[in-house]
């Protein structure tokens, strides 16, 4: 089971995305959807 929900972790994920990306033009608003999808898939696996 995940320690935090995506909503709880999102501020940290966003900050790390914005400070860690190099030459990517992909803004968090677009990357967020893929991040949420990956988070949800991991959560579903853990809850099996």
N, C-alpha and C positions, 0 to 999 in steps of 0.2 A: 504494500500500500504506500502511496506517495506521502512523503512527510508534509508537503505543502500542496495546496491547490495551485493550478496555473495562475489564477487571479492573485494569489498571495505572492507568488514568485515573479510575476510579470515585471514589477518595477526593477528588480535586480537583473532579470534577463534583458530588459530593454537597455539598461545602463551598460551592461557588458557588451551588448550588440553595438551600441553607438560608440563606445570607446575602443572596442576590439576590431571593428571592421577596418580594412585598409583601403583598398581602391574601389570597393563595391559602392555602387550608387543606390543599392537597395535600402530603402528606409525601413525603420522598424514597423511602420504601419502596414507594409507589405510582407515583411519577414514574419510578423506576428502570427499570421494565419498558418504558415508552415510550422512554426514553433508550437502553436496550440495543437495542431494535428498530431505532431510527434509526441507531445506531452500526453494527449489523450490515448494514443496507441500504447504507450508505455504503461499508463495507468490501467488500461484494460488487461494487458498481459499480467500485471501484478495481481489483479483481482481474480484471476482464473482459479 
